[in-house]
Amino acid sequence: MIDVATAVRNTSEYFKEIEKSLNGSPPENLRLEEVEKSEDASHWLITLGHDVRSALPPAPSVLSSAFTPDAKWQYVRQYKLFRINAITGEIDSMKIRKV
């Protein structure tokens, strides 16, 4: 059986690898949000949160009509729920968690 620290570490690395391969960069501001053991103790349920840029670029400032490098992007917090086999450490599923 794997302990919670190992489950969290493996899940974080797994998610970073997936995000990097799909988006070209690791998730921003990745944090552990929740950890729970399933009722039958067969799985760890781990929620990770990360920031995602909004679909729209920053609005131009009042003084400038063009995009400036100093403009601030808006971010949205997203959460992923992972189900990890407590015996093998395999990640059985990853789902979007609505808060």
Secondary structure, DSSP 8 states (H G I E B T S, - for coil): ---HHHHHHHHHHHHHHHHHHHHSS--EEEEEEEEEE-TTSSEEEEEEEEEEE-SS-----TT-SS--TT----EEEEEEEEEEETTT--EEEEEE---
